[in-house]
Amino acid sequence: MQTTYDTSGNREDLSDLITNISPEDTPFFTMAPKTKATNTYHETQKDSLADAAENAQLEGWSIGDVTHTTPDRVGGYSQILIKDVEVSDTQKAVNQAGVKNAYDYQVTKRLKEIARDIEFACIKGTGAAGDATHARKIKGVMAWMTTNATDNAGTTALTEDGYNDMLQTVWQNGGHPDVTLVNGTLKRVFSGFTAGSTKNVESKSKKLIASVDVYESDFGLQKIVLERYINNDDVAILEKDLWEVAFLRKTKHVPLAKVGDSTRGYVRAELALVARNEAGNGKIENCDIS
C-alpha cells in the first residue's frame, strides 16, 4: 500500500493567505488636521486675548494711547521619509503563493511602513533644521509641549487627581483638551479611574468591558486613545484642532528607471508638524510604572 509517508511527489499545501499582525494604526496622524506646506519650514501664527478685567468708563471718554499685541509666528521643519523597493524580474515571474505581483506587494508594505514612520515622528520627533550632512526632522508632539508640562521623575505614579490637575492647568491657559494619548501600560491605569469614567456594556451579553474609552472630567469629555509610539510612562493631553500636519509632498510611490534585471522604486513623503498653540495642550512625563 502506498501512503503519504513513502510518496515523494505529493504537492505542498501552502495557503494563499499571508497573515501579517504588525500594527498599522496611526491615531494621531489620522485625527490631526491636514494642510499644505509651501516650504521646508512651515509656519503658522498664534495670538492671545488680553486678560479679562474690570472695564467701566466715564461718559465722554476719549481714546488715548493704544497698545496692541501682534500674532507670534511658530513653525516646524519638514522631514523627508523614504522607503525603497527592489524586486528581481525573475521573482516577479515566479508563481509566489498569496502574491500576484511581488513588486506591488512590496510597495503596499512600504506604504504601510511609511505611515507608521510618520506617526512615530509626529509623536517622538525631536526637531532639527538640518544641513548638508544632517537630515531635517519633525518636532513631535511631546517636544512641542512646554507650557503645561509635569515631570514625575519616575517617582510619582499617574493618579486621577494628577490627571485632572493637568486638565485644569491646560484649561486655565485657554485650552479645551479632548484627546489623551497613552500607551498600553498607562491605559490600564486609566481603566482604574472611577470618578469620570465611562465603561462600555455590550447590549446583547450585558458584559462589562473593563476599559475606559471616554473620561468625563470637569473640563470636558476626554477620549482616551491608545498610542503605540508614546513612551510607556508618558501622557499627552491634546486639543486635536491645535495641531497641523502640513504636507510639502504627499505620500507617493515613485518608480525608477530600469538599470538592470530588476524593478525598482521608492515610497516618499515630506511633511511638517506644527502646534498652532502648544499652550492649549499638556503632558505628564516619566510616571512611575513599577
Secondary structure, 3 states (H helix, E strand, C coil): CCCHHHCCCCCCCCCCCCCCCCCCCCHHHHHCCEEECCCCEEEEEECCCCCCCCCCCCCCCCCCCCCCCCCEEEEEECEEEEEEEEEEHHHHHCCECCECCHHHHHHHHHHHHHHHHHHHHHHHCEEECCCCCCCCEEECHHHHCCCCEEECCCCCCCCHHHHHHHHHHHHHCCCCCCEEEECHHHHHHHCCCCCCEEEEECCCCCCEEEEEEEEEECCEEEEEEECCCCCCCCEEEECHHHEEEEEEEEEEEEECCCCCCEEEEEEEEEEEEEECCHHHCEEEECCCCC
